Amino acid sequence: MNTVIIREDDLIETIADALQYISYFHPMDYIRALAAAYEREVSPAAKDAMAQILSNSRMCAEGHRPICQDTGIVTVFIKWGMDCRLDSPRSLQQVVDEGVRRAYLHPENKLRASILADPAFSRVNTKDNTPSVLNVEMVPGNKVVIDVAAKGGGSENKSKFKMMNPSDSIVDWVLEMVPQMGAGWCPPGMLGIGIGGTAEKAMLLAKQSLMDPIDMTELLARGPSNPTEELRIELYEKVNALGIGAQGLGGLSTVLDVKIADWPTHAASKPVAMIPNCAATRHAHITLDGSGPAYLEPPKLADYPQIDWKPDTTAKRVDLDHLTPEIVASWKQGDRLLLSGKMLTGRDAAHKRIADMLAKGEQLPVEFRGRVIYYVGPVDPVGEEIVGPAGPTTATRMDKFMDMMLGQGLLACVGKAERGPAATQSIAKHKSAYLMAVGGAAYLVARAIKGSKVVGFADLGMEAIYEFEVQDFPVTVAVDSEGQNVHVNAPKLWQKRIKDEGLLAGV
């Protein structure tokens, strides 16, 4: 067998092109599965959330802009044929990272750099989203098979692991963990489960399983042919019966598929890992054979469902420039609002700096009294954009700052997913509110932003405090001024309805 030469530039171009591709094209198996879930959904809130995600997906495909503002940490799986040789003076990690660098700094679609070096201490942004997490397996053959994925922090942070006793139930553990994951992973998506090996092998299996195509509909139609497929179906049905639903708002579809990969393990062990894939499912699969770079064929726009989300005409319109505590107190959990006017932004780094400044008695750069804050780290704008994709980040990371911020006179905050008990209690104490925007609809949401300027902590980049001017910015009241929490109450309601009314029968 002759040696196949894989040129450095071919590998770099292939990685860069794949990462640009997955930033704005969903895998079509995900779109088909989500569209089917949308059609059978009976929860109005969940159906609206899925409509936003599907509309956003088509807009991103047309405009070649990121599906989500969190353009992810890059994970690459390479099966390197042993008859192939990399023609490069650099390591494989360095070559792959050059592809990542080019993708994330692409001038026509610059992607958000989220990777921080020195993670335990200074946490300094590397500015180009490198390094990637690279996994390599040497295999027989003369081809290089590459799986490229970009995983958002909101879903990656919900990863779970347990070193089980051999007799422990995997099903019971999954059903215990999924409600604890909340909605920060932006359901509906997929669950990847790794069983066996060692602790690190189980986690790797879980991540690799998420690279597989969604085929639950086909599996349900033909029936299981082995115990693993039986387990997949059981978990799919029982997780959806929890009633968590799209964005945790209550509904029929929490997962679109469950993937399982296993590996032999020690007689005394049963390691089990679970990693969710969010609504911004991003992965691609390419092969190099030495003939040049590999490029992915774009999906056909005609294959996208014809769903064009529009603001709810029954939603309450809110003037942020004249917002009062009395207006906030009139909102009830589950209400849909359309926000217009000026609101501030701020997330992890800004909240930490605010806390440090208040502890030192220093004056803050902005006045929060009477304002609303949006938890977001937007993508840089390109062309004539006012702001790049700017969907919400997971609100629970700001929970520990909630009482401090409401003490500054903040009236409400906007993010994605649930709030914890302490934050919910603080919201009720201050008669404030938490408003939820849809995760996975970043480009759609950005269309509601009509003006943007930095008003504080400019050195923090995407984590600076901006002032956005918005028009008909869609949100749902997730926690009202009485402390009623839709992420607690709605899944309970839908879990009961699913059981009592048999809503998932035949799904």
C-alpha positions as CSV (number, residue, x, y, z in Angstrom):
1,M,0.0,0.0,0.0
2,N,1.4,3.4,-1.0
3,T,1.6,6.1,1.6
4,V,-1.1,8.8,1.2
5,I,0.2,12.3,1.9
6,I,-2.2,14.6,3.8
7,R,-1.1,18.1,3.2
8,E,-1.1,20.5,6.1
9,D,-3.1,23.2,4.2
10,D,-5.7,20.6,3.2
11,L,-6.4,19.6,6.8
12,I,-6.4,23.2,7.9
13,E,-8.9,24.2,5.2
14,T,-11.1,21.2,5.9
15,I,-11.3,22.0,9.6
16,A,-11.9,25.7,9.0
17,D,-14.6,25.1,6.4
18,A,-16.4,22.5,8.6
19,L,-16.5,24.9,11.6
20,Q,-17.9,27.7,9.5
21,Y,-20.5,25.3,8.0
22,I,-21.7,24.0,11.4
23,S,-22.0,27.5,12.8
24,Y,-24.9,28.3,10.5
25,F,-26.2,24.9,9.2
26,H,-28.0,22.6,11.5
27,P,-27.7,18.9,10.6
28,M,-30.8,18.1,8.6
29,D,-31.7,15.1,10.8
30,Y,-32.0,17.5,13.7
31,I,-34.3,19.9,11.7
32,R,-36.5,17.0,10.6
33,A,-36.8,15.6,14.1
34,L,-37.5,19.1,15.6
35,A,-40.1,19.9,12.9
36,A,-41.9,16.6,13.7
37,A,-41.8,17.5,17.4
38,Y,-43.2,20.9,16.6
39,E,-46.1,19.5,14.7
40,R,-47.2,17.1,17.5
41,E,-46.5,19.6,20.4
42,V,-49.7,20.7,22.3
43,S,-48.0,23.0,24.8
44,P,-48.3,26.6,23.4
45,A,-45.2,27.8,25.2
46,A,-43.1,24.9,24.0
47,K,-44.5,25.2,20.5
48,D,-43.6,28.9,20.3
49,A,-40.1,28.1,21.5
50,M,-39.6,25.5,18.9
51,A,-41.0,27.8,16.2
52,Q,-38.3,30.4,17.2
53,I,-35.6,27.8,17.0
54,L,-36.7,26.5,13.6
55,S,-37.2,30.1,12.2
56,N,-33.8,31.0,13.5
57,S,-32.2,28.0,11.9
58,R,-33.5,28.9,8.4
59,M,-32.4,32.5,8.9
60,C,-28.9,31.4,9.8
61,A,-28.7,29.1,6.8
62,E,-29.8,32.0,4.5
63,G,-27.6,34.6,6.1
64,H,-24.6,32.4,7.0
65,R,-24.5,33.7,10.6
66,P,-24.2,31.7,13.8
67,I,-27.2,29.7,15.1
68,C,-26.2,30.6,18.7
69,Q,-24.0,33.3,20.1
70,D,-22.1,30.7,22.0
71,T,-20.2,29.3,19.1
72,G,-18.8,26.6,21.3
73,I,-15.6,24.8,22.4
74,V,-14.3,22.8,19.4
75,T,-14.0,19.0,19.8
76,V,-12.4,17.0,17.0
77,F,-12.4,13.2,16.7
78,I,-9.9,11.9,14.1
79,K,-9.5,8.3,12.9
80,W,-6.1,8.4,11.2
81,G,-5.5,5.7,8.6
82,M,-2.1,4.2,9.3
83,D,-1.2,4.5,5.6
84,C,-1.5,8.3,5.8
85,R,1.2,10.7,6.7
86,L,0.8,14.4,7.7
87,D,3.0,16.6,5.6
88,S,3.7,19.2,8.2
89,P,6.5,20.3,10.6
90,R,3.8,20.9,13.2
91,S,2.0,18.6,15.6
92,L,-1.5,17.4,14.7
93,Q,-2.9,19.5,17.5
94,Q,-1.2,22.6,16.1
95,V,-2.5,22.0,12.6
96,V,-6.0,21.3,13.8
97,D,-5.9,24.5,15.9
98,E,-4.8,26.5,12.9
99,G,-8.0,25.4,11.2
100,V,-10.0,26.4,14.3
101,R,-8.2,29.8,14.3
102,R,-9.1,30.5,10.7
103,A,-12.7,29.5,11.2
104,Y,-13.3,31.7,14.2
105,L,-11.5,34.7,12.8
106,H,-13.2,34.5,9.4
107,P,-14.0,38.2,8.5
108,E,-17.4,37.5,6.9
109,N,-18.6,35.4,9.8
110,K,-16.5,36.0,12.8
111,L,-17.4,33.5,15.6
112,R,-17.3,34.2,19.3
113,A,-14.0,33.3,21.0
114,S,-15.0,31.7,24.3
115,I,-11.9,29.7,25.3
116,L,-9.9,30.8,28.3
117,A,-6.4,29.8,29.1
118,D,-5.3,29.3,32.8
119,P,-8.8,28.1,33.7
120,A,-8.2,27.9,37.5
121,F,-6.8,31.4,37.9
122,S,-6.5,34.3,35.5
123,R,-8.9,32.8,32.9
124,V,-7.5,34.9,29.9
125,N,-9.3,34.6,26.6
126,T,-7.1,33.2,23.9
127,K,-8.9,35.4,21.3
128,D,-9.2,32.8,18.6
129,N,-11.1,29.9,20.3
130,T,-8.0,27.7,20.4
131,P,-7.0,25.2,21.6
132,S,-9.5,22.6,20.5
133,V,-10.0,19.3,22.3
134,L,-8.5,16.7,20.0
135,N,-9.0,12.9,20.1
136,V,-7.0,10.7,17.8
137,E,-7.3,7.0,17.0
138,M,-4.9,5.2,14.6
139,V,-6.9,2.8,12.4
140,P,-6.1,0.6,9.4
141,G,-6.5,2.2,6.0
142,N,-5.5,5.1,3.8
143,K,-8.0,7.8,4.7
144,V,-8.5,10.3,7.5
145,V,-12.0,10.4,8.9
146,I,-12.9,13.5,10.9
147,D,-15.8,14.4,13.2
148,V,-15.9,18.1,14.1
149,A,-18.2,19.5,16.8
150,A,-18.7,22.8,18.5
151,K,-20.3,22.4,22.0
152,G,-21.8,25.3,23.8
153,G,-21.1,25.9,27.5
154,G,-24.8,25.8,28.5
155,S,-25.1,22.2,27.5
156,E,-21.6,21.1,28.2
157,N,-22.0,22.3,31.8
158,K,-24.9,19.9,32.3
159,S,-22.7,16.8,31.8
160,K,-23.2,14.1,34.4
161,F,-21.1,11.2,35.6
162,K,-21.5,8.4,38.2
163,M,-19.3,5.5,39.1
164,M,-22.2,3.1,39.7
165,N,-22.3,-0.2,41.4
166,P,-22.8,-3.1,39.0
167,S,-26.4,-3.6,40.2
168,D,-27.5,0.0,40.0
169,S,-30.1,1.1,37.5
170,I,-29.0,3.3,34.6
171,V,-32.6,4.3,33.9
172,D,-33.3,5.4,37.5
173,W,-30.1,7.5,37.5
174,V,-30.9,9.2,34.2
175,L,-34.4,10.0,35.4
176,E,-32.9,11.5,38.6
177,M,-30.3,13.6,36.7
178,V,-32.4,15.0,33.8
179,P,-34.6,17.2,36.1
180,Q,-31.5,18.4,37.9
181,M,-30.1,19.5,34.5
182,G,-32.9,22.0,34.3
183,A,-33.2,23.8,30.9
184,G,-29.8,25.3,30.7
185,W,-28.9,22.8,28.0
186,C,-31.7,24.2,25.8
187,P,-34.0,21.2,25.1
188,P,-35.2,19.7,23.0
189,G,-31.9,18.0,22.0
190,M,-30.2,14.7,22.4
191,L,-28.7,12.8,25.3
192,G,-25.5,11.0,24.8
193,I,-24.8,8.2,27.3
194,G,-21.5,6.3,27.7
195,I,-21.4,3.1,29.7
196,G,-18.3,1.2,30.8
197,G,-14.6,1.5,30.4
198,T,-13.1,3.8,33.0
199,A,-14.3,7.2,34.2
200,E,-12.7,9.1,31.3
201,K,-13.6,6.5,28.7
202,A,-17.3,6.7,29.7
203,M,-17.3,10.5,29.2
204,L,-15.6,10.1,25.8
205,L,-18.1,7.5,24.7
206,A,-21.0,9.8,25.7
207,K,-19.5,12.7,23.7
208,Q,-18.8,10.4,20.7
209,S,-22.3,9.1,20.7
210,L,-23.7,12.6,20.0
211,M,-22.0,12.5,16.6
212,D,-24.4,9.8,15.4
213,P,-27.5,10.7,13.3
214,I,-30.9,11.1,14.9
215,D,-32.8,7.9,14.1
216,M,-35.3,7.5,17.0
217,T,-38.3,7.7,14.6
218,E,-37.0,4.8,12.5
219,L,-36.0,2.8,15.6
220,L,-39.6,3.2,17.1
221,A,-41.1,2.1,13.7
222,R,-39.0,-1.1,13.3
223,G,-38.7,-1.9,17.0
224,P,-35.5,-2.7,19.0
225,S,-33.2,-5.5,17.9
226,N,-30.9,-5.6,21.0
227,P,-30.8,-4.6,24.7
228,T,-29.1,-1.3,23.9
229,E,-31.8,-0.3,21.5
230,E,-34.4,-1.3,24.1
231,L,-32.7,0.9,26.6
232,R,-32.6,3.8,24.2
233,I,-36.3,3.6,23.6
234,E,-37.1,3.2,27.4
235,L,-35.0,6.3,28.2
236,Y,-36.5,8.3,25.3
237,E,-40.1,7.6,26.4
238,K,-39.5,8.1,30.2
239,V,-37.5,11.3,29.8
240,N,-40.2,12.8,27.6
241,A,-42.8,11.7,30.1
242,L,-41.1,14.0,32.7
243,G,-42.9,16.9,30.9
244,I,-39.9,19.3,30.9
245,G,-40.4,20.2,27.3
246,A,-38.8,22.8,25.0
247,Q,-36.7,25.3,27.0
248,G,-38.1,23.8,30.2
249,L,-41.5,25.4,29.6
250,G,-43.4,22.2,29.9
251,G,-44.4,20.0,26.9
252,L,-44.1,16.7,25.1
253,S,-40.6,16.8,23.7
254,T,-37.6,17.1,26.0
255,V,-35.3,14.8,23.9
256,L,-35.4,14.0,20.3
257,D,-33.2,11.0,20.6
258,V,-31.0,9.1,23.1
259,K,-27.7,7.7,22.0
260,I,-25.7,5.0,23.9
261,A,-22.2,3.8,23.4
262,D,-20.5,1.2,25.6
263,W,-17.1,-0.4,26.3
264,P,-16.0,-3.4,28.4
265,T,-15.3,-2.4,32.0
266,H,-13.9,-3.8,35.3
267,A,-16.0,-6.4,37.1
268,A,-16.3,-4.1,40.1
269,S,-17.3,-1.1,38.1
270,K,-20.2,0.4,36.0
271,P,-19.1,4.0,35.0
272,V,-21.9,5.9,33.3
273,A,-21.7,9.3,31.7
274,M,-24.4,11.5,30.2
275,I,-23.8,14.6,28.0
276,P,-26.7,16.5,26.4
277,N,-26.6,18.2,23.0
278,C,-28.6,21.4,22.8
279,A,-30.9,23.0,20.3
280,A,-27.7,24.4,18.6
281,T,-26.6,20.9,17.6
282,R,-23.4,21.3,15.7
283,H,-21.4,18.5,14.2
284,A,-20.0,17.5,10.8
285,H,-18.3,14.5,9.3
286,I,-15.6,14.6,6.6
287,T,-13.0,12.4,5.0
288,L,-9.6,13.2,3.6
289,D,-8.0,10.9,1.0
290,G,-5.0,13.0,0.0
291,S,-6.7,14.5,-3.1
292,G,-7.2,17.9,-1.4
293,P,-9.5,19.6,1.1
294,A,-12.9,18.1,1.9
295,Y,-15.9,20.4,1.7
296,L,-19.5,19.8,2.9
297,E,-22.5,20.2,0.6
298,P,-24.9,22.9,1.9
299,P,-28.4,21.7,2.7
300,K,-31.3,22.8,0.4
301,L,-33.3,25.6,1.8
302,A,-36.4,23.9,0.4
303,D,-35.9,21.1,2.9
304,Y,-36.4,23.4,5.9
305,P,-39.9,23.5,7.3
306,Q,-41.9,26.6,6.3
307,I,-42.2,28.1,9.8
308,D,-41.9,31.9,10.0
309,W,-42.1,32.9,13.6
310,K,-43.8,36.2,14.3
311,P,-44.3,38.0,17.7
312,D,-47.4,36.8,19.6
313,T,-50.2,39.3,18.9
314,T,-51.6,38.6,22.4
315,A,-48.3,39.3,24.2
316,K,-48.1,42.3,26.5
317,R,-46.1,45.2,25.2
318,V,-43.6,46.7,27.7
319,D,-42.0,50.1,27.4
320,L,-38.6,49.6,29.2
321,D,-38.0,53.3,29.3
322,H,-41.0,53.8,31.5
323,L,-41.0,50.6,33.5
324,T,-42.2,50.8,37.1
325,P,-42.4,48.3,40.0
326,E,-46.2,48.3,39.6
327,I,-45.9,47.2,36.0
328,V,-43.5,44.4,37.0
329,A,-45.8,43.3,39.8
330,S,-48.7,42.9,37.3
331,W,-46.8,40.2,35.3
332,K,-47.6,36.6,36.1
333,Q,-45.6,33.5,35.4
334,G,-46.1,32.3,31.8
335,D,-47.0,35.7,30.5
336,R,-45.5,36.5,27.1
337,L,-44.0,40.0,26.8
338,L,-42.6,42.1,24.0
339,L,-39.9,44.5,25.3
340,S,-39.1,47.8,23.6
341,G,-36.7,50.5,24.8
342,K,-33.3,50.4,26.4
343,M,-31.9,47.6,28.5
344,L,-28.5,46.8,29.9
345,T,-26.5,43.7,29.4
346,G,-24.1,41.9,31.7
347,R,-23.0,38.3,32.5
348,D,-20.5,36.4,34.6
349,A,-17.4,38.6,34.4
350,A,-19.4,41.9,34.7
351,H,-21.3,40.6,37.7
352,K,-18.0,39.5,39.4
353,R,-16.5,42.9,38.8
354,I,-19.6,44.7,40.1
355,A,-19.4,42.7,43.3
356,D,-15.7,43.5,43.7
357,M,-16.4,47.3,43.2
358,L,-19.2,47.4,45.6
359,A,-17.1,45.6,48.2
360,K,-14.5,48.3,47.8
361,G,-17.0,51.1,47.9
362,E,-16.3,52.1,44.3
363,Q,-18.8,53.8,42.1
364,L,-20.3,51.6,39.3
365,P,-20.0,52.7,35.7
366,V,-23.8,52.5,35.2
367,E,-26.9,53.1,37.2
368,F,-29.1,50.0,37.5
369,R,-32.0,51.5,39.4
370,G,-35.2,51.1,37.4
371,R,-33.4,49.1,34.6
372,V,-33.6,45.6,33.1
373,I,-30.4,43.6,32.5
374,Y,-30.0,40.9,29.8
375,Y,-27.5,38.1,30.3
376,V,-25.8,37.9,27.0
377,G,-22.4,37.7,25.3
378,P,-23.0,38.6,21.7
379,V,-21.1,37.7,18.6
380,D,-19.3,40.6,17.0
381,P,-21.3,42.3,14.2
382,V,-20.4,42.0,10.5
383,G,-21.4,44.3,7.7
384,E,-24.3,46.5,8.6
385,E,-25.3,44.5,11.6
386,I,-25.9,46.4,14.8
387,V,-25.0,43.4,16.8
388,G,-24.2,39.8,15.9
389,P,-26.3,36.8,17.1
390,A,-27.2,37.7,20.7
391,G,-29.2,34.9,22.4
392,P,-29.4,34.6,26.2
393,T,-26.9,32.8,28.4
394,T,-27.7,30.5,31.2
395,A,-29.2,32.6,34.1
396,T,-28.3,30.2,36.9
397,R,-24.7,31.3,36.7
398,M,-25.8,34.7,37.9
399,D,-27.9,33.4,40.8
400,K,-25.4,34.2,43.5
401,F,-25.4,37.8,42.4
402,M,-29.2,38.1,42.3
403,D,-29.7,39.7,45.7
404,M,-26.8,42.1,45.1
405,M,-28.1,43.3,41.7
406,L,-31.7,43.7,42.9
407,G,-30.4,45.6,45.8
408,Q,-29.1,48.1,43.3
409,G,-32.7,48.8,42.1
410,L,-32.8,46.4,39.1
411,L,-36.4,45.7,38.2
412,A,-36.0,42.6,36.1
413,C,-33.4,40.4,34.3
414,V,-33.5,38.4,31.1
415,G,-31.7,35.1,30.5
416,K,-32.4,31.5,29.5
417,A,-33.3,28.4,31.6
418,E,-34.4,28.2,35.2
419,R,-33.4,30.1,38.4
420,G,-32.4,28.3,41.6
421,P,-34.4,28.5,44.9
422,A,-32.2,31.3,46.4
423,A,-32.5,33.5,43.3
424,T,-36.2,32.8,43.1
425,Q,-36.6,33.8,46.7
426,S,-34.6,37.0,46.1
427,I,-36.8,37.9,43.1
428,A,-39.9,37.5,45.3
429,K,-38.4,39.5,48.2
430,H,-37.6,42.4,45.9
431,K,-40.8,42.1,43.9
432,S,-38.8,41.8,40.7
433,A,-39.1,39.4,37.8
434,Y,-37.0,37.0,35.7
435,L,-37.8,36.9,32.0
436,M,-36.8,34.0,29.8
437,A,-35.7,34.3,26.1
438,V,-35.3,31.3,23.9
439,G,-31.9,29.7,23.8
440,G,-30.9,28.5,20.3
441,A,-32.6,31.4,18.5
442,A,-29.7,33.9,18.7
443,Y,-29.9,35.4,15.2
444,L,-33.7,35.8,15.4
445,V,-33.4,37.5,18.8
446,A,-30.7,39.8,17.4
447,R,-33.1,41.2,14.8
448,A,-35.0,42.8,17.7
449,I,-31.9,44.8,18.8
450,K,-31.9,48.2,17.0
451,G,-29.1,49.9,18.8
452,S,-26.0,48.9,20.8
453,K,-23.2,50.7,22.7
454,V,-20.7,49.8,25.4
455,V,-21.4,51.6,28.6
456,G,-19.1,49.8,31.1
457,F,-16.2,47.4,31.4
458,A,-15.1,47.7,27.7
459,D,-12.0,45.6,28.4
460,L,-14.2,42.6,28.9
461,G,-15.1,42.3,25.2
462,M,-18.3,40.3,24.7
463,E,-18.8,40.3,28.5
464,A,-18.8,44.1,28.7
465,I,-21.9,46.0,29.8
466,Y,-23.8,47.2,26.7
467,E,-26.9,49.2,26.4
468,F,-29.2,47.7,23.8
469,E,-32.1,49.4,22.3
470,V,-34.7,46.8,21.5
471,Q,-38.0,46.6,19.7
472,D,-40.5,43.8,20.3
473,F,-37.9,41.6,22.0
474,P,-39.8,38.4,22.9
475,V,-39.7,36.9,26.4
476,T,-41.7,34.8,28.8
477,V,-42.2,35.6,32.5
478,A,-40.4,32.7,34.1
479,V,-40.4,34.0,37.7
480,D,-42.9,36.6,38.7
481,S,-42.9,39.0,41.6
482,E,-44.6,36.5,43.8
483,G,-41.9,33.9,43.2
484,Q,-44.0,31.7,41.0
485,N,-41.6,29.8,38.8
486,V,-42.7,28.5,35.4
487,H,-39.7,26.1,35.2
488,V,-40.9,24.4,38.4
489,N,-44.7,24.6,37.8
490,A,-45.0,23.9,34.1
491,P,-43.2,20.6,34.0
492,K,-45.3,19.3,36.9
493,L,-48.4,20.3,35.1
494,W,-47.3,18.6,31.8
495,Q,-46.0,15.5,33.5
496,K,-49.5,15.0,35.0
497,R,-51.2,15.7,31.7
498,I,-49.0,13.3,29.8
499,K,-49.8,10.6,32.3
500,D,-53.5,11.3,32.7
501,E,-54.3,12.0,29.0
502,G,-51.8,9.6,27.4
503,L,-50.4,12.4,25.3
504,L,-47.3,10.5,24.3
505,A,-49.0,7.3,23.3
506,G,-47.7,6.2,19.9
507,V,-45.0,8.9,19.8
